Amino acid sequence: MEKENKGILYLHVILATIGAIIIPLTAILNANSNYFETTHILFGASLLLSYIGFFEKKLESIIN
């Protein structure tokens, strides 16, 4: 694997980890309030889904 691809892979892994932390943390911290921070949860989910999309493309290129 090239260094450029490893850098992109690590970036996606870090962003997915941040997204996976943001989702439950926001849900836990705002469980008792009337205003639920859906924007933070959607941001975390988009980070997580971007990694999943990147990973699917990577696997597809390896298989084909």
mmCIF file of the N, C-alpha and C atoms, coordinates in Angstrom:
data_MODEL
# 
_entry.id   MODEL 
# 
loop_
_atom_site.group_PDB 
_atom_site.id 
_atom_site.type_symbol 
_atom_site.label_atom_id 
_atom_site.label_alt_id 
_atom_site.label_comp_id 
_atom_site.label_asym_id 
_atom_site.label_entity_id 
_atom_site.label_seq_id 
_atom_site.pdbx_PDB_ins_code 
_atom_site.Cartn_x 
_atom_site.Cartn_y 
_atom_site.Cartn_z 
_atom_site.occupancy 
_atom_site.B_iso_or_equiv 
_atom_site.pdbx_formal_charge 
_atom_site.auth_seq_id 
_atom_site.auth_comp_id 
_atom_site.auth_asym_id 
_atom_site.auth_atom_id 
_atom_site.pdbx_PDB_model_num 
ATOM 1   N N  . MET A 1 1  ? 0.844   -1.175 0.000  1.00 0.00 ? 1  MET A N  1 
ATOM 2   C CA . MET A 1 1  ? 0.000   0.000  0.000  1.00 0.00 ? 1  MET A CA 1 
ATOM 3   C C  . MET A 1 1  ? 0.890   1.239  0.000  1.00 0.00 ? 1  MET A C  1 
ATOM 4   N N  . GLU A 1 2  ? 0.549   2.190  -0.825 1.00 0.00 ? 2  GLU A N  1 
ATOM 5   C CA . GLU A 1 2  ? 1.345   3.393  -0.944 1.00 0.00 ? 2  GLU A CA 1 
ATOM 6   C C  . GLU A 1 2  ? 1.178   4.285  0.281  1.00 0.00 ? 2  GLU A C  1 
ATOM 7   N N  . LYS A 1 3  ? 2.161   5.169  0.498  1.00 0.00 ? 3  LYS A N  1 
ATOM 8   C CA . LYS A 1 3  ? 2.093   6.063  1.654  1.00 0.00 ? 3  LYS A CA 1 
ATOM 9   C C  . LYS A 1 3  ? 0.900   6.996  1.559  1.00 0.00 ? 3  LYS A C  1 
ATOM 10  N N  . GLU A 1 4  ? 0.585   7.453  0.342  1.00 0.00 ? 4  GLU A N  1 
ATOM 11  C CA . GLU A 1 4  ? -0.543  8.361  0.170  1.00 0.00 ? 4  GLU A CA 1 
ATOM 12  C C  . GLU A 1 4  ? -1.848  7.674  0.553  1.00 0.00 ? 4  GLU A C  1 
ATOM 13  N N  . ASN A 1 5  ? -2.012  6.423  0.143  1.00 0.00 ? 5  ASN A N  1 
ATOM 14  C CA . ASN A 1 5  ? -3.226  5.680  0.481  1.00 0.00 ? 5  ASN A CA 1 
ATOM 15  C C  . ASN A 1 5  ? -3.307  5.401  1.975  1.00 0.00 ? 5  ASN A C  1 
ATOM 16  N N  . LYS A 1 6  ? -2.170  5.136  2.615  1.00 0.00 ? 6  LYS A N  1 
ATOM 17  C CA . LYS A 1 6  ? -2.189  4.904  4.057  1.00 0.00 ? 6  LYS A CA 1 
ATOM 18  C C  . LYS A 1 6  ? -2.595  6.168  4.794  1.00 0.00 ? 6  LYS A C  1 
ATOM 19  N N  . GLY A 1 7  ? -2.118  7.313  4.337  1.00 0.00 ? 7  GLY A N  1 
ATOM 20  C CA . GLY A 1 7  ? -2.488  8.576  4.971  1.00 0.00 ? 7  GLY A CA 1 
ATOM 21  C C  . GLY A 1 7  ? -3.974  8.848  4.876  1.00 0.00 ? 7  GLY A C  1 
ATOM 22  N N  . ILE A 1 8  ? -4.537  8.586  3.705  1.00 0.00 ? 8  ILE A N  1 
ATOM 23  C CA . ILE A 1 8  ? -5.977  8.775  3.519  1.00 0.00 ? 8  ILE A CA 1 
ATOM 24  C C  . ILE A 1 8  ? -6.757  7.783  4.372  1.00 0.00 ? 8  ILE A C  1 
ATOM 25  N N  . LEU A 1 9  ? -6.276  6.551  4.435  1.00 0.00 ? 9  LEU A N  1 
ATOM 26  C CA . LEU A 1 9  ? -6.936  5.535  5.253  1.00 0.00 ? 9  LEU A CA 1 
ATOM 27  C C  . LEU A 1 9  ? -6.919  5.940  6.725  1.00 0.00 ? 9  LEU A C  1 
ATOM 28  N N  . TYR A 1 10 ? -5.770  6.394  7.224  1.00 0.00 ? 10 TYR A N  1 
ATOM 29  C CA . TYR A 1 10 ? -5.684  6.812  8.618  1.00 0.00 ? 10 TYR A CA 1 
ATOM 30  C C  . TYR A 1 10 ? -6.573  8.015  8.897  1.00 0.00 ? 10 TYR A C  1 
ATOM 31  N N  . LEU A 1 11 ? -6.667  8.931  7.945  1.00 0.00 ? 11 LEU A N  1 
ATOM 32  C CA . LEU A 1 11 ? -7.544  10.087 8.114  1.00 0.00 ? 11 LEU A CA 1 
ATOM 33  C C  . LEU A 1 11 ? -8.992  9.639  8.247  1.00 0.00 ? 11 LEU A C  1 
ATOM 34  N N  . HIS A 1 12 ? -9.421  8.723  7.399  1.00 0.00 ? 12 HIS A N  1 
ATOM 35  C CA . HIS A 1 12 ? -10.794 8.227  7.471  1.00 0.00 ? 12 HIS A CA 1 
ATOM 36  C C  . HIS A 1 12 ? -11.039 7.457  8.765  1.00 0.00 ? 12 HIS A C  1 
ATOM 37  N N  . VAL A 1 13 ? -10.065 6.708  9.221  1.00 0.00 ? 13 VAL A N  1 
ATOM 38  C CA . VAL A 1 13 ? -10.222 5.968  10.480 1.00 0.00 ? 13 VAL A CA 1 
ATOM 39  C C  . VAL A 1 13 ? -10.363 6.939  11.644 1.00 0.00 ? 13 VAL A C  1 
ATOM 40  N N  . ILE A 1 14 ? -9.549  7.988  11.666 1.00 0.00 ? 14 ILE A N  1 
ATOM 41  C CA . ILE A 1 14 ? -9.626  8.975  12.747 1.00 0.00 ? 14 ILE A CA 1 
ATOM 42  C C  . ILE A 1 14 ? -10.971 9.692  12.724 1.00 0.00 ? 14 ILE A C  1 
ATOM 43  N N  . LEU A 1 15 ? -11.425 10.096 11.537 1.00 0.00 ? 15 LEU A N  1 
ATOM 44  C CA . LEU A 1 15 ? -12.713 10.782 11.443 1.00 0.00 ? 15 LEU A CA 1 
ATOM 45  C C  . LEU A 1 15 ? -13.869 9.865  11.839 1.00 0.00 ? 15 LEU A C  1 
ATOM 46  N N  . ALA A 1 16 ? -13.792 8.598  11.466 1.00 0.00 ? 16 ALA A N  1 
ATOM 47  C CA . ALA A 1 16 ? -14.846 7.657  11.855 1.00 0.00 ? 16 ALA A CA 1 
ATOM 48  C C  . ALA A 1 16 ? -14.857 7.435  13.361 1.00 0.00 ? 16 ALA A C  1 
ATOM 49  N N  . THR A 1 17 ? -13.681 7.400  13.968 1.00 0.00 ? 17 THR A N  1 
ATOM 50  C CA . THR A 1 17 ? -13.606 7.243  15.417 1.00 0.00 ? 17 THR A CA 1 
ATOM 51  C C  . THR A 1 17 ? -14.208 8.449  16.124 1.00 0.00 ? 17 THR A C  1 
ATOM 52  N N  . ILE A 1 18 ? -13.897 9.642  15.632 1.00 0.00 ? 18 ILE A N  1 
ATOM 53  C CA . ILE A 1 18 ? -14.482 10.854 16.205 1.00 0.00 ? 18 ILE A CA 1 
ATOM 54  C C  . ILE A 1 18 ? -16.000 10.827 16.043 1.00 0.00 ? 18 ILE A C  1 
ATOM 55  N N  . GLY A 1 19 ? -16.469 10.415 14.868 1.00 0.00 ? 19 GLY A N  1 
ATOM 56  C CA . GLY A 1 19 ? -17.918 10.320 14.637 1.00 0.00 ? 19 GLY A CA 1 
ATOM 57  C C  . GLY A 1 19 ? -18.585 9.309  15.546 1.00 0.00 ? 19 GLY A C  1 
ATOM 58  N N  . ALA A 1 20 ? -17.908 8.173  15.754 1.00 0.00 ? 20 ALA A N  1 
ATOM 59  C CA . ALA A 1 20 ? -18.469 7.144  16.631 1.00 0.00 ? 20 ALA A CA 1 
ATOM 60  C C  . ALA A 1 20 ? -18.494 7.592  18.085 1.00 0.00 ? 20 ALA A C  1 
ATOM 61  N N  . ILE A 1 21 ? -17.636 8.503  18.458 1.00 0.00 ? 21 ILE A N  1 
ATOM 62  C CA . ILE A 1 21 ? -17.635 9.039  19.827 1.00 0.00 ? 21 ILE A CA 1 
ATOM 63  C C  . ILE A 1 21 ? -18.682 10.142 19.969 1.00 0.00 ? 21 ILE A C  1 
ATOM 64  N N  . ILE A 1 22 ? -18.845 10.963 18.938 1.00 0.00 ? 22 ILE A N  1 
ATOM 65  C CA . ILE A 1 22 ? -19.784 12.089 19.001 1.00 0.00 ? 22 ILE A CA 1 
ATOM 66  C C  . ILE A 1 22 ? -21.224 11.602 19.158 1.00 0.00 ? 22 ILE A C  1 
ATOM 67  N N  . ILE A 1 23 ? -21.592 10.547 18.457 1.00 0.00 ? 23 ILE A N  1 
ATOM 68  C CA . ILE A 1 23 ? -22.993 10.096 18.459 1.00 0.00 ? 23 ILE A CA 1 
ATOM 69  C C  . ILE A 1 23 ? -23.479 9.720  19.856 1.00 0.00 ? 23 ILE A C  1 
ATOM 70  N N  . PRO A 1 24 ? -22.859 8.755  20.549 1.00 0.00 ? 24 PRO A N  1 
ATOM 71  C CA . PRO A 1 24 ? -23.394 8.417  21.887 1.00 0.00 ? 24 PRO A CA 1 
ATOM 72  C C  . PRO A 1 24 ? -23.141 9.503  22.928 1.00 0.00 ? 24 PRO A C  1 
ATOM 73  N N  . LEU A 1 25 ? -22.039 10.227 22.795 1.00 0.00 ? 25 LEU A N  1 
ATOM 74  C CA . LEU A 1 25 ? -21.750 11.287 23.762 1.00 0.00 ? 25 LEU A CA 1 
ATOM 75  C C  . LEU A 1 25 ? -22.822 12.371 23.708 1.00 0.00 ? 25 LEU A C  1 
ATOM 76  N N  . THR A 1 26 ? -23.209 12.767 22.525 1.00 0.00 ? 26 THR A N  1 
ATOM 77  C CA . THR A 1 26 ? -24.266 13.773 22.375 1.00 0.00 ? 26 THR A CA 1 
ATOM 78  C C  . THR A 1 26 ? -25.594 13.240 22.893 1.00 0.00 ? 26 THR A C  1 
ATOM 79  N N  . ALA A 1 27 ? -25.882 11.985 22.601 1.00 0.00 ? 27 ALA A N  1 
ATOM 80  C CA . ALA A 1 27 ? -27.146 11.409 23.066 1.00 0.00 ? 27 ALA A CA 1 
ATOM 81  C C  . ALA A 1 27 ? -27.186 11.322 24.586 1.00 0.00 ? 27 ALA A C  1 
ATOM 82  N N  . ILE A 1 28 ? -26.072 10.955 25.192 1.00 0.00 ? 28 ILE A N  1 
ATOM 83  C CA . ILE A 1 28 ? -26.027 10.834 26.657 1.00 0.00 ? 28 ILE A CA 1 
ATOM 84  C C  . ILE A 1 28 ? -26.109 12.203 27.320 1.00 0.00 ? 28 ILE A C  1 
ATOM 85  N N  . LEU A 1 29 ? -25.350 13.161 26.820 1.00 0.00 ? 29 LEU A N  1 
ATOM 86  C CA . LEU A 1 29 ? -25.312 14.479 27.458 1.00 0.00 ? 29 LEU A CA 1 
ATOM 87  C C  . LEU A 1 29 ? -26.626 15.234 27.321 1.00 0.00 ? 29 LEU A C  1 
ATOM 88  N N  . ASN A 1 30 ? -27.367 14.975 26.267 1.00 0.00 ? 30 ASN A N  1 
ATOM 89  C CA . ASN A 1 30 ? -28.607 15.711 26.040 1.00 0.00 ? 30 ASN A CA 1 
ATOM 90  C C  . ASN A 1 30 ? -29.849 14.873 26.281 1.00 0.00 ? 30 ASN A C  1 
ATOM 91  N N  . ALA A 1 31 ? -29.715 13.761 26.963 1.00 0.00 ? 31 ALA A N  1 
ATOM 92  C CA . ALA A 1 31 ? -30.869 12.895 27.209 1.00 0.00 ? 31 ALA A CA 1 
ATOM 93  C C  . ALA A 1 31 ? -31.868 13.552 28.155 1.00 0.00 ? 31 ALA A C  1 
ATOM 94  N N  . ASN A 1 32 ? -31.389 14.372 29.055 1.00 0.00 ? 32 ASN A N  1 
ATOM 95  C CA . ASN A 1 32 ? -32.277 14.981 30.045 1.00 0.00 ? 32 ASN A CA 1 
ATOM 96  C C  . ASN A 1 32 ? -32.814 16.343 29.620 1.00 0.00 ? 32 ASN A C  1 
ATOM 97  N N  . SER A 1 33 ? -32.304 16.888 28.521 1.00 0.00 ? 33 SER A N  1 
ATOM 98  C CA . SER A 1 33 ? -32.767 18.211 28.102 1.00 0.00 ? 33 SER A CA 1 
ATOM 99  C C  . SER A 1 33 ? -33.917 18.079 27.110 1.00 0.00 ? 33 SER A C  1 
ATOM 100 N N  . ASN A 1 34 ? -34.650 19.165 26.954 1.00 0.00 ? 34 ASN A N  1 
ATOM 101 C CA . ASN A 1 34 ? -35.772 19.171 26.026 1.00 0.00 ? 34 ASN A CA 1 
ATOM 102 C C  . ASN A 1 34 ? -35.301 19.314 24.583 1.00 0.00 ? 34 ASN A C  1 
ATOM 103 N N  . TYR A 1 35 ? -34.143 19.966 24.390 1.00 0.00 ? 35 TYR A N  1 
ATOM 104 C CA . TYR A 1 35 ? -33.626 20.193 23.038 1.00 0.00 ? 35 TYR A CA 1 
ATOM 105 C C  . TYR A 1 35 ? -32.580 19.134 22.733 1.00 0.00 ? 35 TYR A C  1 
ATOM 106 N N  . PHE A 1 36 ? -32.864 18.286 21.791 1.00 0.00 ? 36 PHE A N  1 
ATOM 107 C CA . PHE A 1 36 ? -31.970 17.198 21.434 1.00 0.00 ? 36 PHE A CA 1 
ATOM 108 C C  . PHE A 1 36 ? -31.071 17.649 20.287 1.00 0.00 ? 36 PHE A C  1 
ATOM 109 N N  . GLU A 1 37 ? -29.785 17.558 20.475 1.00 0.00 ? 37 GLU A N  1 
ATOM 110 C CA . GLU A 1 37 ? -28.811 18.050 19.508 1.00 0.00 ? 37 GLU A CA 1 
ATOM 111 C C  . GLU A 1 37 ? -28.697 17.106 18.307 1.00 0.00 ? 37 GLU A C  1 
ATOM 112 N N  . THR A 1 38 ? -29.674 17.178 17.434 1.00 0.00 ? 38 THR A N  1 
ATOM 113 C CA . THR A 1 38 ? -29.649 16.292 16.272 1.00 0.00 ? 38 THR A CA 1 
ATOM 114 C C  . THR A 1 38 ? -28.540 16.658 15.300 1.00 0.00 ? 38 THR A C  1 
ATOM 115 N N  . THR A 1 39 ? -28.134 17.910 15.287 1.00 0.00 ? 39 THR A N  1 
ATOM 116 C CA . THR A 1 39 ? -27.073 18.305 14.354 1.00 0.00 ? 39 THR A CA 1 
ATOM 117 C C  . THR A 1 39 ? -25.758 17.625 14.703 1.00 0.00 ? 39 THR A C  1 
ATOM 118 N N  . HIS A 1 40 ? -25.454 17.497 15.992 1.00 0.00 ? 40 HIS A N  1 
ATOM 119 C CA . HIS A 1 40 ? -24.227 16.814 16.392 1.00 0.00 ? 40 HIS A CA 1 
ATOM 120 C C  . HIS A 1 40 ? -24.286 15.328 16.052 1.00 0.00 ? 40 HIS A C  1 
ATOM 121 N N  . ILE A 1 41 ? -25.439 14.730 16.263 1.00 0.00 ? 41 ILE A N  1 
ATOM 122 C CA . ILE A 1 41 ? -25.586 13.310 15.955 1.00 0.00 ? 41 ILE A CA 1 
ATOM 123 C C  . ILE A 1 41 ? -25.471 13.081 14.449 1.00 0.00 ? 41 ILE A C  1 
ATOM 124 N N  . LEU A 1 42 ? -26.072 13.949 13.655 1.00 0.00 ? 42 LEU A N  1 
ATOM 125 C CA . LEU A 1 42 ? -25.975 13.815 12.204 1.00 0.00 ? 42 LEU A CA 1 
ATOM 126 C C  . LEU A 1 42 ? -24.544 14.044 11.721 1.00 0.00 ? 42 LEU A C  1 
ATOM 127 N N  . PHE A 1 43 ? -23.833 14.972 12.357 1.00 0.00 ? 43 PHE A N  1 
ATOM 128 C CA . PHE A 1 43 ? -22.435 15.207 12.002 1.00 0.00 ? 43 PHE A CA 1 
ATOM 129 C C  . PHE A 1 43 ? -21.596 13.973 12.306 1.00 0.00 ? 43 PHE A C  1 
ATOM 130 N N  . GLY A 1 44 ? -21.793 13.385 13.466 1.00 0.00 ? 44 GLY A N  1 
ATOM 131 C CA . GLY A 1 44 ? -21.074 12.171 13.824 1.00 0.00 ? 44 GLY A CA 1 
ATOM 132 C C  . GLY A 1 44 ? -21.404 11.013 12.894 1.00 0.00 ? 44 GLY A C  1 
ATOM 133 N N  . ALA A 1 45 ? -22.674 10.910 12.534 1.00 0.00 ? 45 ALA A N  1 
ATOM 134 C CA . ALA A 1 45 ? -23.079 9.843  11.621 1.00 0.00 ? 45 ALA A CA 1 
ATOM 135 C C  . ALA A 1 45 ? -22.486 10.048 10.233 1.00 0.00 ? 45 ALA A C  1 
ATOM 136 N N  . SER A 1 46 ? -22.407 11.291 9.783  1.00 0.00 ? 46 SER A N  1 
ATOM 137 C CA . SER A 1 46 ? -21.826 11.538 8.464  1.00 0.00 ? 46 SER A CA 1 
ATOM 138 C C  . SER A 1 46 ? -20.342 11.202 8.447  1.00 0.00 ? 46 SER A C  1 
ATOM 139 N N  . LEU A 1 47 ? -19.623 11.477 9.540  1.00 0.00 ? 47 LEU A N  1 
ATOM 140 C CA . LEU A 1 47 ? -18.215 11.091 9.616  1.00 0.00 ? 47 LEU A CA 1 
ATOM 141 C C  . LEU A 1 47 ? -18.067 9.580  9.574  1.00 0.00 ? 47 LEU A C  1 
ATOM 142 N N  . LEU A 1 48 ? -18.913 8.899  10.309 1.00 0.00 ? 48 LEU A N  1 
ATOM 143 C CA . LEU A 1 48 ? -18.858 7.438  10.353 1.00 0.00 ? 48 LEU A CA 1 
ATOM 144 C C  . LEU A 1 48 ? -19.222 6.834  8.993  1.00 0.00 ? 48 LEU A C  1 
ATOM 145 N N  . LEU A 1 49 ? -20.236 7.372  8.350  1.00 0.00 ? 49 LEU A N  1 
ATOM 146 C CA . LEU A 1 49 ? -20.652 6.848  7.058  1.00 0.00 ? 49 LEU A CA 1 
ATOM 147 C C  . LEU A 1 49 ? -19.650 7.158  5.953  1.00 0.00 ? 49 LEU A C  1 
ATOM 148 N N  . SER A 1 50 ? -18.916 8.263  6.081  1.00 0.00 ? 50 SER A N  1 
ATOM 149 C CA . SER A 1 50 ? -17.889 8.555  5.080  1.00 0.00 ? 50 SER A CA 1 
ATOM 150 C C  . SER A 1 50 ? -16.792 7.507  5.120  1.00 0.00 ? 50 SER A C  1 
ATOM 151 N N  . TYR A 1 51 ? -16.455 7.034  6.309  1.00 0.00 ? 51 TYR A N  1 
ATOM 152 C CA . TYR A 1 51 ? -15.454 5.976  6.422  1.00 0.00 ? 51 TYR A CA 1 
ATOM 153 C C  . TYR A 1 51 ? -15.986 4.676  5.840  1.00 0.00 ? 51 TYR A C  1 
ATOM 154 N N  . ILE A 1 52 ? -17.229 4.363  6.108  1.00 0.00 ? 52 ILE A N  1 
ATOM 155 C CA . ILE A 1 52 ? -17.812 3.130  5.582  1.00 0.00 ? 52 ILE A CA 1 
ATOM 156 C C  . ILE A 1 52 ? -17.832 3.170  4.055  1.00 0.00 ? 52 ILE A C  1 
ATOM 157 N N  . GLY A 1 53 ? -18.179 4.315  3.475  1.00 0.00 ? 53 GLY A N  1 
ATOM 158 C CA . GLY A 1 53 ? -18.167 4.459  2.025  1.00 0.00 ? 53 GLY A CA 1 
ATOM 159 C C  . GLY A 1 53 ? -16.770 4.318  1.451  1.00 0.00 ? 53 GLY A C  1 
ATOM 160 N N  . PHE A 1 54 ? -15.789 4.922  2.120  1.00 0.00 ? 54 PHE A N  1 
ATOM 161 C CA . PHE A 1 54 ? -14.401 4.798  1.680  1.00 0.00 ? 54 PHE A CA 1 
ATOM 162 C C  . PHE A 1 54 ? -13.943 3.350  1.749  1.00 0.00 ? 54 PHE A C  1 
ATOM 163 N N  . PHE A 1 55 ? -14.301 2.671  2.817  1.00 0.00 ? 55 PHE A N  1 
ATOM 164 C CA . PHE A 1 55 ? -13.898 1.286  3.005  1.00 0.00 ? 55 PHE A CA 1 
ATOM 165 C C  . PHE A 1 55 ? -14.532 0.377  1.956  1.00 0.00 ? 55 PHE A C  1 
ATOM 166 N N  . GLU A 1 56 ? -15.801 0.635  1.616  1.00 0.00 ? 56 GLU A N  1 
ATOM 167 C CA . GLU A 1 56 ? -16.462 -0.152 0.584  1.00 0.00 ? 56 GLU A CA 1 
ATOM 168 C C  . GLU A 1 56 ? -15.785 0.029  -0.769 1.00 0.00 ? 56 GLU A C  1 
ATOM 169 N N  . LYS A 1 57 ? -15.419 1.266  -1.110 1.00 0.00 ? 57 LYS A N  1 
ATOM 170 C CA . LYS A 1 57 ? -14.720 1.514  -2.371 1.00 0.00 ? 57 LYS A CA 1 
ATOM 171 C C  . LYS A 1 57 ? -13.370 0.811  -2.390 1.00 0.00 ? 57 LYS A C  1 
ATOM 172 N N  . LYS A 1 58 ? -12.691 0.839  -1.267 1.00 0.00 ? 58 LYS A N  1 
ATOM 173 C CA . LYS A 1 58 ? -11.378 0.192  -1.168 1.00 0.00 ? 58 LYS A CA 1 
ATOM 174 C C  . LYS A 1 58 ? -11.508 -1.317 -1.361 1.00 0.00 ? 58 LYS A C  1 
ATOM 175 N N  . LEU A 1 59 ? -12.484 -1.930 -0.713 1.00 0.00 ? 59 LEU A N  1 
ATOM 176 C CA . LEU A 1 59 ? -12.700 -3.364 -0.869 1.00 0.00 ? 59 LEU A CA 1 
ATOM 177 C C  . LEU A 1 59 ? -13.128 -3.721 -2.297 1.00 0.00 ? 59 LEU A C  1 
ATOM 178 N N  . GLU A 1 60 ? -13.939 -2.883 -2.882 1.00 0.00 ? 60 GLU A N  1 
ATOM 179 C CA . GLU A 1 60 ? -14.385 -3.132 -4.248 1.00 0.00 ? 60 GLU A CA 1 
ATOM 180 C C  . GLU A 1 60 ? -13.206 -3.086 -5.223 1.00 0.00 ? 60 GLU A C  1 
ATOM 181 N N  . SER A 1 61 ? -12.265 -2.172 -5.007 1.00 0.00 ? 61 SER A N  1 
ATOM 182 C CA . SER A 1 61 ? -11.096 -2.091 -5.877 1.00 0.00 ? 61 SER A CA 1 
ATOM 183 C C  . SER A 1 61 ? -10.162 -3.277 -5.663 1.00 0.00 ? 61 SER A C  1 
ATOM 184 N N  . ILE A 1 62 ? -10.141 -3.813 -4.462 1.00 0.00 ? 62 ILE A N  1 
ATOM 185 C CA . ILE A 1 62 ? -9.302  -4.970 -4.194 1.00 0.00 ? 62 ILE A CA 1 
ATOM 186 C C  . ILE A 1 62 ? -9.904  -6.230 -4.829 1.00 0.00 ? 62 ILE A C  1 
ATOM 187 N N  . ILE A 1 63 ? -11.221 -6.359 -4.735 1.00 0.00 ? 63 ILE A N  1 
ATOM 188 C CA . ILE A 1 63 ? -11.885 -7.548 -5.266 1.00 0.00 ? 63 ILE A CA 1 
ATOM 189 C C  . ILE A 1 63 ? -11.823 -7.567 -6.794 1.00 0.00 ? 63 ILE A C  1 
ATOM 190 N N  . ASN A 1 64 ? -12.047 -6.401 -7.407 1.00 0.00 ? 64 ASN A N  1 
ATOM 191 C CA . ASN A 1 64 ? -12.065 -6.349 -8.889 1.00 0.00 ? 64 ASN A CA 1 
ATOM 192 C C  . ASN A 1 64 ? -10.712 -6.142 -9.396 1.00 0.00 ? 64 ASN A C  1 
# 
